Amino acid sequence: MLNDMESDHIMSSTPPEIMDVAEQSSLDLLTRQSKDAYKSSYKRFIDWRRMRNTHSFSENVLLAYLADLSVKVKPSTLWSQYSMLKATLTET
């Protein structure tokens, strides 16, 4: 398992055009019906990161995002958001 610094280094050293292709290919694996929900969940996470001035995809950043989200949504919604993010982030 990678620690936060290793994970951040790998993500930051990946060229943006490669990240875009990887993101698109992972989304192509999703069913058409689910794709919008996964994209929306991922976009909300990316927007949250930008608002917090972080470029990291580390476990700590994801935990902070989910903690913030947990005061706004029900546990079942939180779990589905986590699940969609996990699928999207592990594919990119």
mmCIF file of the C-alpha atoms, coordinates in Angstrom:
data_MODEL
# 
_entry.id   MODEL 
# 
loop_
_atom_site.group_PDB 
_atom_site.id 
_atom_site.type_symbol 
_atom_site.label_atom_id 
_atom_site.label_alt_id 
_atom_site.label_comp_id 
_atom_site.label_asym_id 
_atom_site.label_entity_id 
_atom_site.label_seq_id 
_atom_site.pdbx_PDB_ins_code 
_atom_site.Cartn_x 
_atom_site.Cartn_y 
_atom_site.Cartn_z 
_atom_site.occupancy 
_atom_site.B_iso_or_equiv 
_atom_site.pdbx_formal_charge 
_atom_site.auth_seq_id 
_atom_site.auth_comp_id 
_atom_site.auth_asym_id 
_atom_site.auth_atom_id 
_atom_site.pdbx_PDB_model_num 
ATOM 1  C CA . MET A 1 1  ? 0.000   0.000  0.000   1.00 0.00 ? 1  MET A CA 1 
ATOM 2  C CA . LEU A 1 2  ? 1.319   3.437  -0.903  1.00 0.00 ? 2  LEU A CA 1 
ATOM 3  C CA . ASN A 1 3  ? 1.632   6.130  1.713   1.00 0.00 ? 3  ASN A CA 1 
ATOM 4  C CA . ASP A 1 4  ? 0.233   9.633  1.094   1.00 0.00 ? 4  ASP A CA 1 
ATOM 5  C CA . MET A 1 5  ? 3.498   11.075 -0.215  1.00 0.00 ? 5  MET A CA 1 
ATOM 6  C CA . GLU A 1 6  ? 4.068   8.208  -2.645  1.00 0.00 ? 6  GLU A CA 1 
ATOM 7  C CA . SER A 1 7  ? 0.494   8.402  -3.869  1.00 0.00 ? 7  SER A CA 1 
ATOM 8  C CA . ASP A 1 8  ? 0.702   12.176 -4.333  1.00 0.00 ? 8  ASP A CA 1 
ATOM 9  C CA . HIS A 1 9  ? 4.016   11.834 -6.184  1.00 0.00 ? 9  HIS A CA 1 
ATOM 10 C CA . ILE A 1 10 ? 2.611   9.248  -8.573  1.00 0.00 ? 10 ILE A CA 1 
ATOM 11 C CA . MET A 1 11 ? -0.458  11.380 -9.286  1.00 0.00 ? 11 MET A CA 1 
ATOM 12 C CA . SER A 1 12 ? 1.553   14.600 -9.695  1.00 0.00 ? 12 SER A CA 1 
ATOM 13 C CA . SER A 1 13 ? 4.079   12.956 -12.025 1.00 0.00 ? 13 SER A CA 1 
ATOM 14 C CA . THR A 1 14 ? 1.395   11.662 -14.379 1.00 0.00 ? 14 THR A CA 1 
ATOM 15 C CA . PRO A 1 15 ? 0.974   14.003 -17.366 1.00 0.00 ? 15 PRO A CA 1 
ATOM 16 C CA . PRO A 1 16 ? -2.484  15.642 -17.551 1.00 0.00 ? 16 PRO A CA 1 
ATOM 17 C CA . GLU A 1 17 ? -3.254  14.181 -20.977 1.00 0.00 ? 17 GLU A CA 1 
ATOM 18 C CA . ILE A 1 18 ? -2.581  10.667 -19.630 1.00 0.00 ? 18 ILE A CA 1 
ATOM 19 C CA . MET A 1 19 ? -4.802  11.331 -16.617 1.00 0.00 ? 19 MET A CA 1 
ATOM 20 C CA . ASP A 1 20 ? -7.580  12.524 -18.959 1.00 0.00 ? 20 ASP A CA 1 
ATOM 21 C CA . VAL A 1 21 ? -7.333  9.380  -21.096 1.00 0.00 ? 21 VAL A CA 1 
ATOM 22 C CA . ALA A 1 22 ? -7.272  7.149  -18.008 1.00 0.00 ? 22 ALA A CA 1 
ATOM 23 C CA . GLU A 1 23 ? -10.276 8.924  -16.501 1.00 0.00 ? 23 GLU A CA 1 
ATOM 24 C CA . GLN A 1 24 ? -12.229 8.628  -19.738 1.00 0.00 ? 24 GLN A CA 1 
ATOM 25 C CA . SER A 1 25 ? -11.409 4.953  -20.196 1.00 0.00 ? 25 SER A CA 1 
ATOM 26 C CA . SER A 1 26 ? -12.477 4.136  -16.650 1.00 0.00 ? 26 SER A CA 1 
ATOM 27 C CA . LEU A 1 27 ? -15.755 5.942  -17.171 1.00 0.00 ? 27 LEU A CA 1 
ATOM 28 C CA . ASP A 1 28 ? -16.298 4.017  -20.418 1.00 0.00 ? 28 ASP A CA 1 
ATOM 29 C CA . LEU A 1 29 ? -16.382 0.830  -18.343 1.00 0.00 ? 29 LEU A CA 1 
ATOM 30 C CA . LEU A 1 30 ? -19.427 2.048  -16.461 1.00 0.00 ? 30 LEU A CA 1 
ATOM 31 C CA . THR A 1 31 ? -22.929 1.471  -17.707 1.00 0.00 ? 31 THR A CA 1 
ATOM 32 C CA . ARG A 1 32 ? -24.413 4.432  -19.498 1.00 0.00 ? 32 ARG A CA 1 
ATOM 33 C CA . GLN A 1 33 ? -27.046 4.862  -16.784 1.00 0.00 ? 33 GLN A CA 1 
ATOM 34 C CA . SER A 1 34 ? -24.487 4.946  -13.969 1.00 0.00 ? 34 SER A CA 1 
ATOM 35 C CA . LYS A 1 35 ? -21.932 7.071  -15.776 1.00 0.00 ? 35 LYS A CA 1 
ATOM 36 C CA . ASP A 1 36 ? -23.618 10.395 -14.963 1.00 0.00 ? 36 ASP A CA 1 
ATOM 37 C CA . ALA A 1 37 ? -23.826 9.570  -11.258 1.00 0.00 ? 37 ALA A CA 1 
ATOM 38 C CA . TYR A 1 38 ? -20.151 8.561  -11.141 1.00 0.00 ? 38 TYR A CA 1 
ATOM 39 C CA . LYS A 1 39 ? -19.073 11.670 -13.074 1.00 0.00 ? 39 LYS A CA 1 
ATOM 40 C CA . SER A 1 40 ? -21.132 13.892 -10.793 1.00 0.00 ? 40 SER A CA 1 
ATOM 41 C CA . SER A 1 41 ? -19.690 12.323 -7.654  1.00 0.00 ? 41 SER A CA 1 
ATOM 42 C CA . TYR A 1 42 ? -16.149 12.660 -8.988  1.00 0.00 ? 42 TYR A CA 1 
ATOM 43 C CA . LYS A 1 43 ? -16.740 16.284 -10.064 1.00 0.00 ? 43 LYS A CA 1 
ATOM 44 C CA . ARG A 1 44 ? -18.045 17.215 -6.602  1.00 0.00 ? 44 ARG A CA 1 
ATOM 45 C CA . PHE A 1 45 ? -14.916 15.723 -5.043  1.00 0.00 ? 45 PHE A CA 1 
ATOM 46 C CA . ILE A 1 46 ? -12.642 17.578 -7.486  1.00 0.00 ? 46 ILE A CA 1 
ATOM 47 C CA . ASP A 1 47 ? -14.507 20.848 -6.843  1.00 0.00 ? 47 ASP A CA 1 
ATOM 48 C CA . TRP A 1 48 ? -14.223 20.294 -3.078  1.00 0.00 ? 48 TRP A CA 1 
ATOM 49 C CA . ARG A 1 49 ? -10.463 19.736 -3.456  1.00 0.00 ? 49 ARG A CA 1 
ATOM 50 C CA . ARG A 1 50 ? -10.106 22.945 -5.460  1.00 0.00 ? 50 ARG A CA 1 
ATOM 51 C CA . MET A 1 51 ? -12.021 24.904 -2.827  1.00 0.00 ? 51 MET A CA 1 
ATOM 52 C CA . ARG A 1 52 ? -9.613  23.518 -0.200  1.00 0.00 ? 52 ARG A CA 1 
ATOM 53 C CA . ASN A 1 53 ? -6.560  24.339 -2.346  1.00 0.00 ? 53 ASN A CA 1 
ATOM 54 C CA . THR A 1 54 ? -5.288  20.775 -2.416  1.00 0.00 ? 54 THR A CA 1 
ATOM 55 C CA . HIS A 1 55 ? -4.118  18.769 -5.389  1.00 0.00 ? 55 HIS A CA 1 
ATOM 56 C CA . SER A 1 56 ? -3.738  15.550 -3.445  1.00 0.00 ? 56 SER A CA 1 
ATOM 57 C CA . PHE A 1 57 ? -5.745  12.381 -3.914  1.00 0.00 ? 57 PHE A CA 1 
ATOM 58 C CA . SER A 1 58 ? -4.417  10.978 -0.646  1.00 0.00 ? 58 SER A CA 1 
ATOM 59 C CA . GLU A 1 59 ? -6.417  8.895  1.776   1.00 0.00 ? 59 GLU A CA 1 
ATOM 60 C CA . ASN A 1 60 ? -6.412  11.808 4.248   1.00 0.00 ? 60 ASN A CA 1 
ATOM 61 C CA . VAL A 1 61 ? -7.946  14.151 1.682   1.00 0.00 ? 61 VAL A CA 1 
ATOM 62 C CA . LEU A 1 62 ? -10.619 11.598 0.820   1.00 0.00 ? 62 LEU A CA 1 
ATOM 63 C CA . LEU A 1 63 ? -11.395 11.056 4.527   1.00 0.00 ? 63 LEU A CA 1 
ATOM 64 C CA . ALA A 1 64 ? -11.708 14.807 5.090   1.00 0.00 ? 64 ALA A CA 1 
ATOM 65 C CA . TYR A 1 65 ? -14.058 15.072 2.109   1.00 0.00 ? 65 TYR A CA 1 
ATOM 66 C CA . LEU A 1 66 ? -16.224 12.225 3.378   1.00 0.00 ? 66 LEU A CA 1 
ATOM 67 C CA . ALA A 1 67 ? -16.268 13.720 6.890   1.00 0.00 ? 67 ALA A CA 1 
ATOM 68 C CA . ASP A 1 68 ? -17.451 17.013 5.421   1.00 0.00 ? 68 ASP A CA 1 
ATOM 69 C CA . LEU A 1 69 ? -20.048 15.226 3.315   1.00 0.00 ? 69 LEU A CA 1 
ATOM 70 C CA . SER A 1 70 ? -21.267 13.172 6.293   1.00 0.00 ? 70 SER A CA 1 
ATOM 71 C CA . VAL A 1 71 ? -22.870 16.213 7.926   1.00 0.00 ? 71 VAL A CA 1 
ATOM 72 C CA . LYS A 1 72 ? -24.856 16.929 4.748   1.00 0.00 ? 72 LYS A CA 1 
ATOM 73 C CA . VAL A 1 73 ? -26.122 13.515 3.640   1.00 0.00 ? 73 VAL A CA 1 
ATOM 74 C CA . LYS A 1 74 ? -27.575 10.328 5.093   1.00 0.00 ? 74 LYS A CA 1 
ATOM 75 C CA . PRO A 1 75 ? -25.259 7.373  5.804   1.00 0.00 ? 75 PRO A CA 1 
ATOM 76 C CA . SER A 1 76 ? -26.593 5.394  2.842   1.00 0.00 ? 76 SER A CA 1 
ATOM 77 C CA . THR A 1 77 ? -25.880 8.306  0.503   1.00 0.00 ? 77 THR A CA 1 
ATOM 78 C CA . LEU A 1 78 ? -22.436 8.754  2.028   1.00 0.00 ? 78 LEU A CA 1 
ATOM 79 C CA . TRP A 1 79 ? -21.683 5.094  1.392   1.00 0.00 ? 79 TRP A CA 1 
ATOM 80 C CA . SER A 1 80 ? -22.796 5.303  -2.240  1.00 0.00 ? 80 SER A CA 1 
ATOM 81 C CA . GLN A 1 81 ? -20.677 8.441  -2.756  1.00 0.00 ? 81 GLN A CA 1 
ATOM 82 C CA . TYR A 1 82 ? -17.669 6.667  -1.240  1.00 0.00 ? 82 TYR A CA 1 
ATOM 83 C CA . SER A 1 83 ? -18.272 3.635  -3.426  1.00 0.00 ? 83 SER A CA 1 
ATOM 84 C CA . MET A 1 84 ? -18.522 5.704  -6.615  1.00 0.00 ? 84 MET A CA 1 
ATOM 85 C CA . LEU A 1 85 ? -15.427 7.715  -5.720  1.00 0.00 ? 85 LEU A CA 1 
ATOM 86 C CA . LYS A 1 86 ? -13.471 4.590  -4.865  1.00 0.00 ? 86 LYS A CA 1 
ATOM 87 C CA . ALA A 1 87 ? -14.334 3.039  -8.213  1.00 0.00 ? 87 ALA A CA 1 
ATOM 88 C CA . THR A 1 88 ? -13.491 6.215  -10.090 1.00 0.00 ? 88 THR A CA 1 
ATOM 89 C CA . LEU A 1 89 ? -10.266 6.970  -8.216  1.00 0.00 ? 89 LEU A CA 1 
ATOM 90 C CA . THR A 1 90 ? -8.874  3.449  -8.410  1.00 0.00 ? 90 THR A CA 1 
ATOM 91 C CA . GLU A 1 91 ? -9.406  3.429  -12.161 1.00 0.00 ? 91 GLU A CA 1 
ATOM 92 C CA . THR A 1 92 ? -7.664  6.779  -12.735 1.00 0.00 ? 92 THR A CA 1 
# 
